[in-house]
Amino acid sequence: MKPELAAVEALVFDTFGTVVDWRSSVIAEGQSWGNAKGLQIDWAKFADRWRLGYAPAMNKVRKGEIPWTKLDDLHRMILDDLLREFKIEGLTEEEKVSWSHVWRRLKPWPDSVAGLTRLKKKFTIAPLSNGNIALMASLAKFGGLPWDAILGSELVRHYKPDREVYVSAYELLDLKPQEVMMCAAHAGDLRAASGNGLRTGFIHRPNEFGLPGALGAAGVADHANSGDFDIVSESIIDLAQQMGA
Amino acid sequence: MKPELAAVEALVFDTFGTVVDWRSSVIAEGQSWGNAKGLQIDWAKFADRWRLGYAPAMNKVRKGEIPWTKLDDLHRMILDDLLREFKIEGLTEEEKVSWSHVWRRLKPWPDSVAGLTRLKKKFTIAPLSNGNIALMASLAKFGGLPWDAILGSELVRHYKPDREVYVSAYELLDLKPQEVMMCAAHAGDLRAASGNGLRTGFIHRPNEFGLPGALGAAGVADHANSGDFDIVSESIIDLAQQMGA
């Protein structure tokens, strides 16, 4: 381990794409629900369109076009548009709530629980996500993610990459910036964390937007070379290994 | 279980006195440190005096006499007074920080981890304490408390029994007030929770302020009769049992 990483006491994680596989989870739930309802929907397209609505919705909050709105509610706003676009009609309010909460029921990547469990023995671990607390707590319950605490955007009413979110991570944990490592599959998130003094751990998630090589409709998985970040890893287990946990 | 308790989805816990035994932990650490330093101090009195400083310090924040100050820092302010009172001199800054962080190293009551582990299978569990996040996360790490999330005063910059703290519990968990049960060994905390619509679970901690029958220098353990709160229990295991967990 690099000597400057010996000071790290806490690892905070991006969650959607980094810890959980949102795409295949949304597709699987769509297929199961669609079959039961007799609907013919391209659920991969549905999942990708939903994800594509995420950044613009957060940007509206960031630019002050709409007041602070938690991610559960942004998911619902996007869902309402999607239902129109995909011509899915006749859902009860209860069904709409359940659908917007599909983001509370996302499967962890196969290495996530084992990797986090190892890291937890040596470090404080917490999500630092744009997801609100209820969403993150449900996701942890659903997937067995062994967080020590839940941090993130709702606590400061700012969305990443706003600096307030990164600053809150070390302030709420009573640590110095360089004692906290931001871990994510997304280079932009890590660059923003680094710009605020945090250490960075890249986790490669080649399948986040579908099989590698396929044209990612909602994005393309980031790659990183050794040296781009403090740690460059292939999984959370690999990250744990590299951090001596 | 009473039918109205079937809606409960989350249990939030007072921590000092309810989940952890602050008094014997502070005394034990004092005795060990005092022996090494060759100091003759009445550590029980020291612990009780420290606890006695807690409510007035928080009241200064509540009344606006001082700006928001997290509990770790209030502990330090009280410690500085105590060191003068007990004529303990010559501590390095590092030792003072370590001493004010003794509140991060408090032993859970013998039933706490087992009781919480049972409850966690059926409910979302979180501390709703006046302790700040770093303090609560350290305490959980130290004692193996299996929280799903860490809630409490720091997130709303108010101390219990201010209503903002109780309201934050159900708002952050995206629940209705009656879907959250406040659990505490202190009747005042539970009455405030109930006044804000939460369910209440009393946990009897007869030894919080020392052995029962002894004149509690920092307070007297609360008792409750069946019917005073939604649940009246003798331990967190008993509470879990009564909640069907």
Interface residues (C-beta under 8 A of the other chain):
Chain A: D72 T124 A126 N132 I133 A134 L135 M136 A137 A140 K141 W147 D148 A149 I150 L151 E154 L155 L172 L173 D174 L175
Chain B: D72 T124 A126 N132 I133 A134 L135 M136 A137 A140 K141 W147 D148 A149 I150 L151 E154 L155 L172 L173 D174 L175
